[in-house]
């Protein structure tokens, strides 16, 4: 189920396609340090611990109960948001890969600049 606050509709999965994989936006939200409440997915536990570094729901009723809960429990909401961003970056494969790619790009830029300046 996808709840859109912009178009004020609920989009139900009419084809009943099972969602197994964790979407990239889940990691992007974590990287921003924002709280997220997401549906339970099979692969989610490979990256997160529900209730600790991510909040999950497993039914429409559970979703509404948790929305009410987290809107009135700012400390818990903030703790989950902070913890998930720490987990994402500290020692994770995602962070290590990000560092490697960034280093490669910076070295490439440095070499281009160095080669251009030596030609002058």
N, CA, C and O atoms as CSV, one atom per row, in Angstrom:
chain,resi,resn,atom,element,x,y,z
A,1,UNK,N,N,0.849,-1.182,0.000
A,1,UNK,CA,C,0.000,0.000,0.000
A,1,UNK,C,C,0.885,1.232,0.000
A,1,UNK,O,O,1.865,1.290,0.743
A,2,UNK,N,N,0.562,2.198,-0.806
A,2,UNK,CA,C,1.287,3.457,-0.879
A,2,UNK,C,C,0.324,4.577,-0.554
A,2,UNK,O,O,-0.714,4.726,-1.199
A,3,UNK,N,N,0.668,5.359,0.444
A,3,UNK,CA,C,-0.186,6.469,0.853
A,3,UNK,C,C,0.459,7.753,0.363
A,3,UNK,O,O,1.570,8.089,0.773
A,4,UNK,N,N,-0.226,8.467,-0.504
A,4,UNK,CA,C,0.322,9.697,-1.051
A,4,UNK,C,C,-0.310,10.893,-0.369
A,4,UNK,O,O,-1.523,11.093,-0.431
A,5,UNK,N,N,0.534,11.690,0.289
A,5,UNK,CA,C,0.000,12.876,0.957
A,5,UNK,C,C,-0.209,14.016,-0.039
A,5,UNK,O,O,-0.814,15.031,0.306
A,6,UNK,N,N,0.278,13.862,-1.252
A,6,UNK,CA,C,0.127,14.922,-2.242
A,6,UNK,C,C,-1.174,14.789,-3.037
A,6,UNK,O,O,-1.802,15.795,-3.368
A,7,UNK,N,N,-1.573,13.579,-3.339
A,7,UNK,CA,C,-2.789,13.406,-4.140
A,7,UNK,C,C,-3.947,12.849,-3.321
A,7,UNK,O,O,-5.030,12.607,-3.854
A,8,UNK,N,N,-3.716,12.646,-2.027
A,8,UNK,CA,C,-4.774,12.244,-1.098
A,8,UNK,C,C,-5.484,10.966,-1.521
A,8,UNK,O,O,-6.710,10.881,-1.451
A,9,UNK,N,N,-4.722,9.978,-1.958
A,9,UNK,CA,C,-5.319,8.686,-2.304
A,9,UNK,C,C,-4.488,7.571,-1.697
A,9,UNK,O,O,-3.348,7.769,-1.278
A,10,UNK,N,N,-5.088,6.406,-1.664
A,10,UNK,CA,C,-4.362,5.203,-1.275
A,10,UNK,C,C,-4.319,4.308,-2.497
A,10,UNK,O,O,-5.347,4.023,-3.110
A,11,UNK,N,N,-3.121,3.868,-2.844
A,11,UNK,CA,C,-2.931,3.010,-3.997
A,11,UNK,C,C,-2.714,1.586,-3.502
A,11,UNK,O,O,-1.648,1.275,-2.972
A,12,UNK,N,N,-3.704,0.719,-3.667
A,12,UNK,CA,C,-3.581,-0.664,-3.239
A,12,UNK,C,C,-2.991,-1.494,-4.367
A,12,UNK,O,O,-3.193,-1.200,-5.545
A,13,UNK,N,N,-2.277,-2.508,-4.000
A,13,UNK,CA,C,-1.644,-3.418,-4.933
A,13,UNK,C,C,-2.718,-4.349,-5.503
A,13,UNK,O,O,-2.942,-5.436,-4.969
A,14,UNK,N,N,-3.372,-3.936,-6.568
A,14,UNK,CA,C,-4.506,-4.682,-7.118
A,14,UNK,C,C,-4.094,-6.020,-7.743
A,14,UNK,O,O,-4.931,-6.912,-7.882
A,15,UNK,N,N,-2.829,-6.172,-8.119
A,15,UNK,CA,C,-2.350,-7.415,-8.720
A,15,UNK,C,C,-1.805,-8.388,-7.674
A,15,UNK,O,O,-1.413,-9.507,-8.004
A,16,UNK,N,N,-1.785,-7.951,-6.404
A,16,UNK,CA,C,-1.263,-8.776,-5.300
A,16,UNK,C,C,0.157,-9.263,-5.548
A,16,UNK,O,O,0.486,-10.414,-5.261
A,17,UNK,N,N,0.991,-8.390,-6.078
A,17,UNK,CA,C,2.398,-8.707,-6.309
A,17,UNK,C,C,3.127,-8.590,-4.968
A,17,UNK,O,O,3.068,-7.554,-4.305
A,18,UNK,N,N,3.811,-9.664,-4.582
A,18,UNK,CA,C,4.545,-9.651,-3.318
A,18,UNK,C,C,5.792,-8.789,-3.439
A,18,UNK,O,O,6.530,-8.874,-4.421
A,19,UNK,N,N,6.015,-7.969,-2.438
A,19,UNK,CA,C,7.192,-7.103,-2.403
A,19,UNK,C,C,8.245,-7.764,-1.518
A,19,UNK,O,O,8.040,-7.921,-0.315
A,20,UNK,N,N,9.365,-8.150,-2.110
A,20,UNK,CA,C,10.406,-8.836,-1.364
A,20,UNK,C,C,11.619,-7.951,-1.108
A,20,UNK,O,O,12.188,-7.964,-0.016
A,21,UNK,N,N,12.006,-7.194,-2.106
A,21,UNK,CA,C,13.265,-6.456,-2.003
A,21,UNK,C,C,13.071,-5.111,-1.318
A,21,UNK,O,O,11.994,-4.515,-1.341
A,22,UNK,N,N,14.156,-4.663,-0.713
A,22,UNK,CA,C,14.172,-3.352,-0.085
A,22,UNK,C,C,14.457,-2.330,-1.176
A,22,UNK,O,O,15.400,-2.495,-1.951
A,23,UNK,N,N,13.665,-1.296,-1.242
A,23,UNK,CA,C,13.829,-0.273,-2.272
A,23,UNK,C,C,15.001,0.645,-1.932
A,23,UNK,O,O,15.325,0.846,-0.761
A,24,UNK,N,N,15.623,1.192,-2.952
A,24,UNK,CA,C,16.730,2.113,-2.769
A,24,UNK,C,C,16.322,3.308,-1.923
A,24,UNK,O,O,17.127,3.813,-1.141
A,25,UNK,N,N,15.091,3.766,-2.066
A,25,UNK,CA,C,14.653,4.934,-1.302
A,25,UNK,C,C,14.705,4.685,0.198
A,25,UNK,O,O,14.841,5.629,0.977
A,26,UNK,N,N,14.597,3.411,0.618
A,26,UNK,CA,C,14.715,3.082,2.034
A,26,UNK,C,C,16.089,3.495,2.549
A,26,UNK,O,O,16.201,4.064,3.635
A,27,UNK,N,N,17.128,3.213,1.781
A,27,UNK,CA,C,18.494,3.584,2.166
A,27,UNK,C,C,18.708,5.092,2.037
A,27,UNK,O,O,19.418,5.696,2.840
A,28,UNK,N,N,18.089,5.692,1.021
A,28,UNK,CA,C,18.216,7.144,0.844
A,28,UNK,C,C,17.594,7.893,2.017
A,28,UNK,O,O,18.141,8.894,2.481
A,29,UNK,N,N,16.457,7.411,2.492
A,29,UNK,CA,C,15.818,8.041,3.650
A,29,UNK,C,C,16.716,7.895,4.871
A,29,UNK,O,O,16.876,8.838,5.646
A,30,UNK,N,N,17.302,6.713,5.042
A,30,UNK,CA,C,18.236,6.499,6.148
A,30,UNK,C,C,19.422,7.440,6.061
A,30,UNK,O,O,19.857,8.000,7.068
A,31,UNK,N,N,19.946,7.612,4.850
A,31,UNK,CA,C,21.107,8.482,4.657
A,31,UNK,C,C,20.806,9.927,5.028
A,31,UNK,O,O,21.701,10.671,5.428
A,32,UNK,N,N,19.552,10.319,4.894
A,32,UNK,CA,C,19.150,11.685,5.249
A,32,UNK,C,C,18.905,11.838,6.748
A,32,UNK,O,O,18.718,12.952,7.238
A,33,UNK,N,N,18.907,10.734,7.467
A,33,UNK,CA,C,18.648,10.794,8.900
A,33,UNK,C,C,17.191,11.052,9.234
A,33,UNK,O,O,16.876,11.591,10.295
A,34,UNK,N,N,16.310,10.670,8.337
A,34,UNK,CA,C,14.874,10.897,8.546
A,34,UNK,C,C,14.213,9.626,9.076
A,34,UNK,O,O,14.646,8.514,8.777
A,35,UNK,N,N,13.181,9.809,9.849
A,35,UNK,CA,C,12.390,8.677,10.346
A,35,UNK,C,C,11.582,8.105,9.183
A,35,UNK,O,O,11.094,8.843,8.327
A,36,UNK,N,N,11.450,6.781,9.166
A,36,UNK,CA,C,10.584,6.173,8.164
A,36,UNK,C,C,9.801,5.016,8.763
A,36,UNK,O,O,10.286,4.269,9.612
A,37,UNK,N,N,8.598,4.904,8.294
A,37,UNK,CA,C,7.694,3.824,8.671
A,37,UNK,C,C,7.372,3.101,7.377
A,37,UNK,O,O,6.714,3.659,6.499
A,38,UNK,N,N,7.827,1.870,7.254
A,38,UNK,CA,C,7.713,1.153,5.985
A,38,UNK,C,C,7.044,-0.196,6.174
A,38,UNK,O,O,6.972,-0.718,7.287
A,39,UNK,N,N,6.561,-0.748,5.087
A,39,UNK,CA,C,5.947,-2.070,5.149
A,39,UNK,C,C,7.017,-3.131,5.363
A,39,UNK,O,O,8.176,-2.950,4.991
A,40,UNK,N,N,6.609,-4.236,5.966
A,40,UNK,CA,C,7.522,-5.344,6.234
A,40,UNK,C,C,7.836,-6.032,4.908
A,40,UNK,O,O,6.942,-6.371,4.132
A,41,UNK,N,N,9.126,-6.226,4.674
A,41,UNK,CA,C,9.570,-6.934,3.467
A,41,UNK,C,C,10.541,-8.022,3.873
A,41,UNK,O,O,11.249,-7.906,4.874
A,42,UNK,N,N,10.563,-9.077,3.083
A,42,UNK,CA,C,11.395,-10.231,3.400
A,42,UNK,C,C,12.867,-9.857,3.586
A,42,UNK,O,O,13.504,-10.339,4.523
A,43,UNK,N,N,13.412,-9.020,2.727
A,43,UNK,CA,C,14.823,-8.687,2.783
A,43,UNK,C,C,15.193,-7.593,3.767
A,43,UNK,O,O,16.374,-7.289,3.938
A,44,UNK,N,N,14.210,-7.001,4.411
A,44,UNK,CA,C,14.458,-5.856,5.291
A,44,UNK,C,C,15.370,-6.209,6.460
A,44,UNK,O,O,16.233,-5.412,6.830
A,45,UNK,N,N,15.194,-7.386,7.042
A,45,UNK,CA,C,15.994,-7.793,8.204
A,45,UNK,C,C,17.470,-8.017,7.870
A,45,UNK,O,O,18.301,-8.115,8.773
A,46,UNK,N,N,17.795,-8.098,6.595
A,46,UNK,CA,C,19.212,-8.214,6.207
A,46,UNK,C,C,19.964,-6.909,6.440
A,46,UNK,O,O,21.189,-6.902,6.567
A,47,UNK,N,N,19.219,-5.801,6.496
A,47,UNK,CA,C,19.825,-4.486,6.619
A,47,UNK,C,C,19.416,-3.733,7.883
A,47,UNK,O,O,20.179,-2.906,8.382
A,48,UNK,N,N,18.242,-4.007,8.395
A,48,UNK,CA,C,17.679,-3.250,9.512
A,48,UNK,C,C,17.130,-4.190,10.584
A,48,UNK,O,O,16.877,-5.368,10.335
A,49,UNK,N,N,16.954,-3.636,11.777
A,49,UNK,CA,C,16.272,-4.329,12.860
A,49,UNK,C,C,14.985,-3.570,13.146
A,49,UNK,O,O,15.021,-2.505,13.763
A,50,UNK,N,N,13.843,-4.102,12.705
A,50,UNK,CA,C,12.576,-3.400,12.926
A,50,UNK,C,C,12.358,-3.072,14.403
A,50,UNK,O,O,12.575,-3.908,15.280
A,51,UNK,N,N,11.926,-1.840,14.655
A,51,UNK,CA,C,11.710,-1.367,16.013
A,51,UNK,C,C,12.936,-0.748,16.642
A,51,UNK,O,O,12.837,-0.086,17.675
A,52,UNK,N,N,14.103,-0.958,16.028
A,52,UNK,CA,C,15.350,-0.389,16.542
A,52,UNK,C,C,15.868,0.691,15.608
A,52,UNK,O,O,16.064,1.833,16.024
A,53,UNK,N,N,16.092,0.335,14.340
A,53,UNK,CA,C,16.627,1.317,13.401
A,53,UNK,C,C,15.693,1.577,12.221
A,53,UNK,O,O,16.053,2.287,11.282
A,54,UNK,N,N,14.511,1.008,12.273
A,54,UNK,CA,C,13.474,1.303,11.288
A,54,UNK,C,C,12.134,0.895,11.899
A,54,UNK,O,O,12.064,-0.065,12.667
A,55,UNK,N,N,11.089,1.613,11.563
A,55,UNK,CA,C,9.747,1.273,12.040
A,55,UNK,C,C,8.988,0.612,10.898
A,55,UNK,O,O,9.053,1.065,9.755
A,56,UNK,N,N,8.276,-0.451,11.211
A,56,UNK,CA,C,7.555,-1.189,10.176
A,56,UNK,C,C,6.093,-1.395,10.567
A,56,UNK,O,O,5.712,-1.292,11.733
A,57,UNK,N,N,5.299,-1.688,9.550
A,57,UNK,CA,C,3.902,-2.050,9.763
A,57,UNK,C,C,3.576,-3.244,8.884
A,57,UNK,O,O,4.210,-3.454,7.850
A,58,UNK,N,N,2.574,-4.036,9.303
A,58,UNK,CA,C,2.233,-5.228,8.525
A,58,UNK,C,C,0.771,-5.290,8.100
A,58,UNK,O,O,0.330,-6.285,7.525
A,59,UNK,N,N,0.024,-4.232,8.380
A,59,UNK,CA,C,-1.375,-4.177,7.952
A,59,UNK,C,C,-1.820,-2.711,7.971
A,59,UNK,O,O,-1.166,-1.878,8.598
A,60,UNK,N,N,-2.904,-2.395,7.303
A,60,UNK,CA,C,-3.392,-1.010,7.353
A,60,UNK,C,C,-3.694,-0.537,8.781
A,60,UNK,O,O,-3.393,0.605,9.126
A,61,UNK,N,N,-4.288,-1.409,9.617
A,61,UNK,CA,C,-4.564,-1.028,11.000
A,61,UNK,C,C,-3.276,-0.761,11.775
A,61,UNK,O,O,-3.187,0.199,12.541
A,62,UNK,N,N,-2.264,-1.637,11.563
A,62,UNK,CA,C,-0.973,-1.456,12.219
A,62,UNK,C,C,-0.334,-0.142,11.775
A,62,UNK,O,O,0.271,0.565,12.580
A,63,UNK,N,N,-0.473,0.179,10.491
A,63,UNK,CA,C,0.064,1.440,9.971
A,63,UNK,C,C,-0.544,2.631,10.705
A,63,UNK,O,O,0.182,3.506,11.176
A,64,UNK,N,N,-1.861,2.668,10.803
A,64,UNK,CA,C,-2.515,3.809,11.448
A,64,UNK,C,C,-2.181,3.897,12.935
A,64,UNK,O,O,-2.019,4.992,13.472
A,65,UNK,N,N,-2.079,2.742,13.603
A,65,UNK,CA,C,-1.702,2.739,15.021
A,65,UNK,C,C,-0.283,3.287,15.211
A,65,UNK,O,O,-0.025,4.062,16.132
A,66,UNK,N,N,0.626,2.874,14.332
A,66,UNK,CA,C,2.014,3.330,14.466
A,66,UNK,C,C,2.170,4.794,14.061
A,66,UNK,O,O,3.006,5.499,14.626
A,67,UNK,N,N,1.396,5.255,13.113
A,67,UNK,CA,C,1.413,6.683,12.784
A,67,UNK,C,C,1.021,7.486,14.011
A,67,UNK,O,O,1.700,8.445,14.379
A,68,UNK,N,N,-0.084,7.090,14.648
A,68,UNK,CA,C,-0.523,7.782,15.867
A,68,UNK,C,C,0.550,7.713,16.952
A,68,UNK,O,O,0.837,8.710,17.615
A,69,UNK,N,N,1.136,6.541,17.125
A,69,UNK,CA,C,2.147,6.358,18.164
A,69,UNK,C,C,3.359,7.261,17.926
A,69,UNK,O,O,3.751,8.026,18.808
A,70,UNK,N,N,3.944,7.170,16.742
A,70,UNK,CA,C,5.178,7.916,16.490
A,70,UNK,C,C,4.957,9.426,16.401
A,70,UNK,O,O,5.873,10.201,16.672
A,71,UNK,N,N,3.763,9.842,16.028
A,71,UNK,CA,C,3.491,11.283,16.034
A,71,UNK,C,C,3.436,11.845,17.453
A,71,UNK,O,O,3.670,13.035,17.661
A,72,UNK,N,N,3.128,10.995,18.421
A,72,UNK,CA,C,3.054,11.458,19.812
A,72,UNK,C,C,4.263,11.041,20.645
A,72,UNK,O,O,4.318,11.344,21.836
A,73,UNK,N,N,5.226,10.354,20.045
A,73,UNK,CA,C,6.434,9.901,20.745
A,73,UNK,C,C,7.671,10.363,19.969
A,73,UNK,O,O,8.354,9.575,19.316
A,74,UNK,N,N,7.930,11.658,20.066
A,74,UNK,CA,C,9.011,12.272,19.293
A,74,UNK,C,C,10.383,11.704,19.634
A,74,UNK,O,O,11.221,11.543,18.748
A,75,UNK,N,N,10.621,11.401,20.903
A,75,UNK,CA,C,11.931,10.884,21.305
A,75,UNK,C,C,12.211,9.546,20.621
A,75,UNK,O,O,13.296,9.347,20.076
A,76,UNK,N,N,11.241,8.628,20.647
A,76,UNK,CA,C,11.418,7.338,19.996
A,76,UNK,C,C,11.598,7.497,18.490
A,76,UNK,O,O,12.438,6.835,17.880
A,77,UNK,N,N,10.805,8.375,17.905
A,77,UNK,CA,C,10.893,8.637,16.461
A,77,UNK,C,C,12.273,9.171,16.098
A,77,UNK,O,O,12.881,8.720,15.127
A,78,UNK,N,N,12.760,10.119,16.867
A,78,UNK,CA,C,14.081,10.706,16.603
A,78,UNK,C,C,15.198,9.700,16.822
A,78,UNK,O,O,16.178,9.687,16.077
A,79,UNK,N,N,15.059,8.850,17.846
A,79,UNK,CA,C,16.085,7.841,18.121
A,79,UNK,C,C,16.214,6.852,16.971
A,79,UNK,O,O,17.322,6.493,16.574
A,80,UNK,N,N,15.080,6.413,16.440
A,80,UNK,CA,C,15.110,5.486,15.305
A,80,UNK,C,C,15.754,6.154,14.095
A,80,UNK,O,O,16.575,5.541,13.412
A,81,UNK,N,N,15.393,7.382,13.830
A,81,UNK,CA,C,15.965,8.109,12.681
A,81,UNK,C,C,17.469,8.260,12.830
A,81,UNK,O,O,18.213,8.045,11.873
A,82,UNK,N,N,17.916,8.622,14.001
A,82,UNK,CA,C,19.352,8.808,14.243
A,82,UNK,C,C,20.088,7.480,14.153
A,82,UNK,O,O,21.148,7.393,13.533
A,83,UNK,N,N,19.531,6.456,14.766
A,83,UNK,CA,C,20.185,5.152,14.781
A,83,UNK,C,C,20.306,4.570,13.381
A,83,UNK,O,O,21.336,3.986,13.044
A,84,UNK,N,N,19.268,4.720,12.558
A,84,UNK,CA,C,19.334,4.139,11.213
A,84,UNK,C,C,20.374,4.844,10.353
A,84,UNK,O,O,21.017,4.202,9.522
A,85,UNK,N,N,20.555,6.149,10.532
A,85,UNK,CA,C,21.583,6.836,9.736
A,85,UNK,C,C,22.975,6.425,10.202
A,85,UNK,O,O,23.886,6.309,9.383
A,86,UNK,N,N,23.156,6.203,11.505
A,86,UNK,CA,C,24.451,5.728,12.013
A,86,UNK,C,C,24.765,4.339,11.487
A,86,UNK,O,O,25.884,4.077,11.046
A,87,UNK,N,N,23.783,3.446,11.533
A,87,UNK,CA,C,23.977,2.083,11.065
A,87,UNK,C,C,24.320,2.067,9.581
A,87,UNK,O,O,25.173,1.294,9.146
A,88,UNK,N,N,23.671,2.902,8.822
A,88,UNK,CA,C,23.904,2.929,7.381
A,88,UNK,C,C,25.342,3.305,7.061
A,88,UNK,O,O,25.958,2.721,6.170
A,89,UNK,N,N,25.874,4.277,7.785
A,89,UNK,CA,C,27.182,4.795,7.425
A,89,UNK,C,C,28.351,4.156,8.166
A,89,UNK,O,O,29.411,3.963,7.572
A,90,UNK,N,N,28.196,3.830,9.412
A,90,UNK,CA,C,29.331,3.343,10.204
A,90,UNK,C,C,29.566,1.861,9.924
A,90,UNK,O,O,28.790,1.005,10.347
A,91,UNK,N,N,30.645,1.576,9.208
A,91,UNK,CA,C,31.047,0.201,8.979
A,91,UNK,C,C,30.200,-0.604,8.017
A,91,UNK,O,O,30.384,-1.816,7.913
A,92,UNK,N,N,29.289,0.020,7.319
A,92,UNK,CA,C,28.431,-0.751,6.420
A,92,UNK,C,C,29.066,-0.892,5.043
A,92,UNK,O,O,29.936,-0.112,4.653
A,93,UNK,N,N,28.613,-1.895,4.326
A,93,UNK,CA,C,29.090,-2.101,2.955
A,93,UNK,C,C,28.700,-0.917,2.081
A,93,UNK,O,O,29.453,-0.521,1.191
A,94,UNK,N,N,27.524,-0.354,2.335
A,94,UNK,CA,C,27.068,0.809,1.569
A,94,UNK,C,C,28.068,1.946,1.716
A,94,UNK,O,O,28.483,2.551,0.728
A,95,UNK,N,N,28.450,2.233,2.954
A,95,UNK,CA,C,29.377,3.336,3.220
A,95,UNK,C,C,30.743,3.056,2.615
A,95,UNK,O,O,31.341,3.939,2.000
A,96,UNK,N,N,31.246,1.831,2.785
A,96,UNK,CA,C,32.558,1.482,2.239
A,96,UNK,C,C,32.579,1.631,0.722
A,96,UNK,O,O,33.543,2.143,0.153
A,97,UNK,N,N,31.511,1.181,0.072
A,97,UNK,CA,C,31.423,1.310,-1.382
A,97,UNK,C,C,31.366,2.775,-1.789
A,97,UNK,O,O,31.989,3.175,-2.773
A,98,UNK,N,N,30.625,3.568,-1.041
A,98,UNK,CA,C,30.539,5.008,-1.306
A,98,UNK,C,C,31.920,5.654,-1.210
A,98,UNK,O,O,32.290,6.466,-2.058
A,99,UNK,N,N,32.674,5.294,-0.184
A,99,UNK,CA,C,34.021,5.855,-0.001
A,99,UNK,C,C,34.929,5.453,-1.150
A,99,UNK,O,O,35.678,6.286,-1.661
A,100,UNK,N,N,34.878,4.211,-1.560
A,100,UNK,CA,C,35.724,3.734,-2.666
A,100,UNK,C,C,35.401,4.481,-3.955
A,100,UNK,O,O,36.311,4.933,-4.649
A,101,UNK,N,N,34.135,4.615,-4.280
A,101,UNK,CA,C,33.733,5.312,-5.502
A,101,UNK,C,C,34.153,6.781,-5.441
A,101,UNK,O,O,34.651,7.325,-6.426
A,102,UNK,N,N,33.956,7.420,-4.293
A,102,UNK,CA,C,34.339,8.824,-4.139
A,102,UNK,C,C,35.841,8.993,-4.299
A,102,UNK,O,O,36.290,9.916,-4.978
A,103,UNK,N,N,36.620,8.114,-3.683
A,103,UNK,CA,C,38.076,8.188,-3.820
A,103,UNK,C,C,38.506,8.031,-5.277
A,103,UNK,O,O,39.383,8.753,-5.753
A,104,UNK,N,N,37.890,7.094,-5.977
A,104,UNK,CA,C,38.227,6.877,-7.380
A,104,UNK,C,C,37.905,8.107,-8.221
A,104,UNK,O,O,38.687,8.490,-9.092
A,105,UNK,N,N,36.771,8.717,-7.966
A,105,UNK,CA,C,36.389,9.916,-8.722
A,105,UNK,C,C,37.338,11.068,-8.409
A,105,UNK,O,O,37.766,11.781,-9.316
A,106,UNK,N,N,37.668,11.255,-7.144
A,106,UNK,CA,C,38.587,12.341,-6.778
A,106,UNK,C,C,39.972,12.129,-7.376
A,106,UNK,O,O,40.593,13.083,-7.845
A,107,UNK,N,N,40.461,10.902,-7.367
A,107,UNK,CA,C,41.757,10.615,-7.975
A,107,UNK,C,C,41.725,10.868,-9.477
A,107,UNK,O,O,42.678,11.404,-10.043
A,108,UNK,N,N,40.639,10.485,-10.111
A,108,UNK,CA,C,40.491,10.720,-11.546
A,108,UNK,C,C,40.518,12.217,-11.854
A,108,UNK,O,O,41.184,12.648,-12.795
A,109,UNK,N,N,39.806,12.996,-11.072
A,109,UNK,CA,C,39.790,14.453,-11.260
A,109,UNK,C,C,41.178,15.029,-11.018
A,109,UNK,O,O,41.645,15.870,-11.786
A,110,UNK,N,N,41.839,14.581,-9.955
A,110,UNK,CA,C,43.178,15.077,-9.638
A,110,UNK,C,C,44.145,14.778,-10.776
A,110,UNK,O,O,44.937,15.639,-11.160
A,111,UNK,N,N,44.085,13.562,-11.319
A,111,UNK,CA,C,44.975,13.192,-12.422
A,111,UNK,C,C,44.701,14.034,-13.668
A,111,UNK,O,O,45.635,14.456,-14.350
A,112,UNK,N,N,43.430,14.279,-13.963
A,112,UNK,CA,C,43.106,15.126,-15.118
A,112,UNK,C,C,43.634,16.540,-14.925
A,112,UNK,O,O,44.217,17.127,-15.836
A,113,UNK,N,N,43.424,17.073,-13.738
A,113,UNK,CA,C,43.918,18.430,-13.456
A,113,UNK,C,C,45.438,18.478,-13.513
A,113,UNK,O,O,46.016,19.418,-14.059
A,114,UNK,N,N,46.075,17.473,-12.955
A,114,UNK,CA,C,47.534,17.418,-12.949
A,114,UNK,C,C,48.081,17.283,-14.377
A,114,UNK,O,O,49.059,17.939,-14.735
A,115,UNK,N,N,47.448,16.437,-15.183
A,115,UNK,CA,C,47.880,16.255,-16.569
A,115,UNK,C,C,47.680,17.532,-17.377
A,115,UNK,O,O,48.533,17.885,-18.191
A,116,UNK,N,N,46.551,18.237,-17.161
A,116,UNK,CA,C,46.282,19.489,-17.870
A,116,UNK,C,C,47.287,20.571,-17.477
A,116,UNK,O,O,47.731,21.339,-18.331
A,117,UNK,N,N,47.648,20.638,-16.198
A,117,UNK,CA,C,48.572,21.689,-15.747
A,117,UNK,C,C,49.985,21.403,-16.216
A,117,UNK,O,O,50.762,22.338,-16.410
A,118,UNK,N,N,50.347,20.134,-16.405
A,118,UNK,CA,C,51.707,19.824,-16.861
A,118,UNK,C,C,51.875,20.094,-18.350
A,118,UNK,O,O,52.997,20.256,-18.828
A,119,UNK,N,N,50.764,20.144,-19.087
A,119,UNK,CA,C,50.835,20.430,-20.521
A,119,UNK,C,C,51.048,21.921,-20.804
A,119,UNK,O,O,51.493,22.294,-21.889
A,120,UNK,N,N,50.736,22.747,-19.849
A,120,UNK,CA,C,50.843,24.202,-20.052
A,120,UNK,C,C,52.254,24.684,-20.000
A,120,UNK,O,O,52.503,25.879,-20.153
